[in-house]
Amino acid sequence: MTTRDEAIRGAAMILKRARAERDALSPRDAAKAAWYPGHRLGTVEAIEELIIRQRSEALEAHLRKQQDLPPHEAKRELPKPIN
Protein backbone atom coordinates (compact mmCIF):
# COMPACT_ATOMS: atom_id res chain seq x y z
CA MET A 1 0.00 0.00 0.00
CA THR A 2 1.24 3.49 -0.90
CA THR A 3 1.66 5.91 1.96
CA ARG A 4 0.57 9.53 1.75
CA ASP A 5 4.20 10.70 1.69
CA GLU A 6 5.03 8.30 -1.15
CA ALA A 7 2.04 9.55 -3.13
CA ILE A 8 3.08 13.18 -2.61
CA ARG A 9 6.67 12.42 -3.66
CA GLY A 10 5.41 10.60 -6.75
CA ALA A 11 3.15 13.50 -7.72
CA ALA A 12 6.02 15.95 -7.20
CA MET A 13 8.25 13.94 -9.54
CA ILE A 14 5.55 13.90 -12.22
CA LEU A 15 5.11 17.66 -11.89
CA LYS A 16 8.89 18.19 -12.01
CA ARG A 17 9.18 16.18 -15.25
CA ALA A 18 6.19 17.95 -16.83
CA ARG A 19 7.61 21.40 -15.99
CA ALA A 20 11.03 20.43 -17.39
CA GLU A 21 9.42 19.27 -20.64
CA ARG A 22 7.37 22.48 -20.87
CA ASP A 23 10.34 24.71 -20.09
CA ALA A 24 12.44 22.98 -22.76
CA LEU A 25 10.01 24.20 -25.45
CA SER A 26 10.55 27.44 -27.30
CA PRO A 27 8.09 30.18 -26.30
CA ARG A 28 6.30 29.70 -29.63
CA ASP A 29 5.96 25.93 -29.22
CA ALA A 30 4.87 26.32 -25.58
CA ALA A 31 2.25 28.86 -26.69
CA LYS A 32 0.96 26.51 -29.39
CA ALA A 33 0.71 23.71 -26.82
CA ALA A 34 -1.13 25.98 -24.36
CA TRP A 35 -3.64 27.46 -26.85
CA TYR A 36 -7.18 26.14 -27.13
CA PRO A 37 -10.34 27.63 -28.64
CA GLY A 38 -11.68 30.21 -26.23
CA HIS A 39 -8.36 30.74 -24.44
CA ARG A 40 -8.59 33.91 -22.34
CA LEU A 41 -5.61 35.48 -24.15
CA GLY A 42 -7.17 34.74 -27.51
CA THR A 43 -4.18 34.06 -29.76
CA VAL A 44 -1.03 31.98 -29.83
CA GLU A 45 0.90 35.26 -30.23
CA ALA A 46 -0.55 36.70 -27.01
CA ILE A 47 0.29 33.51 -25.11
CA GLU A 48 3.81 33.58 -26.57
CA GLU A 49 4.30 37.18 -25.38
CA LEU A 50 3.16 36.18 -21.89
CA ILE A 51 5.56 33.22 -21.83
CA ILE A 52 8.48 35.39 -22.94
CA ARG A 53 7.67 38.00 -20.28
CA GLN A 54 7.29 35.36 -17.54
CA ARG A 55 10.55 33.66 -18.47
CA SER A 56 12.35 36.99 -18.50
CA GLU A 57 10.94 37.89 -15.08
CA ALA A 58 11.92 34.47 -13.71
CA LEU A 59 15.47 34.91 -15.04
CA GLU A 60 15.69 38.38 -13.51
CA ALA A 61 14.47 37.08 -10.14
CA HIS A 62 16.96 34.21 -10.29
CA LEU A 63 19.87 36.56 -11.08
CA ARG A 64 18.76 38.96 -8.35
CA LYS A 65 18.66 36.11 -5.85
CA GLN A 66 22.13 34.98 -6.92
CA GLN A 67 23.45 38.50 -6.44
CA ASP A 68 21.50 38.85 -3.22
CA LEU A 69 20.41 42.37 -4.15
CA PRO A 70 17.09 44.07 -3.50
CA PRO A 71 14.99 44.51 -6.69
CA HIS A 72 15.64 48.24 -7.04
CA GLU A 73 19.41 47.69 -7.02
CA ALA A 74 19.41 44.85 -9.55
CA LYS A 75 18.57 47.02 -12.57
CA ARG A 76 20.92 45.90 -15.30
CA GLU A 77 20.75 44.60 -18.82
CA LEU A 78 19.58 40.99 -18.92
CA PRO A 79 20.30 38.54 -21.72
CA LYS A 80 17.54 38.23 -24.29
CA PRO A 81 15.40 35.09 -23.90
CA ILE A 82 16.06 32.38 -26.46
CA ASN A 83 13.09 32.06 -28.79
Phi, psi and omega in degrees: 000139180278132177277166179300316179298319178296319179296319179295315178299318179297316178296321179297320179294320178296315179297318180300315179295317180297318179294321179296318178297316180297315183290340178283344180284151172293159177304322180295311181294323177295321179294318177299319180292329183275338186287144171210157179302129181090006179304140185299334178273347172089306187235160175299322181298318179294321178294318179300316178300317178298316181297316179298315180297315181295320179293321178295316178296321179294320178295316179299315179297320179297314180296321179297318179295320178297322181278347180057044179248148172293154185308319185288344179263353185262021179286109175203166181291128179258153176296148178291141177295148177280125181264000000 
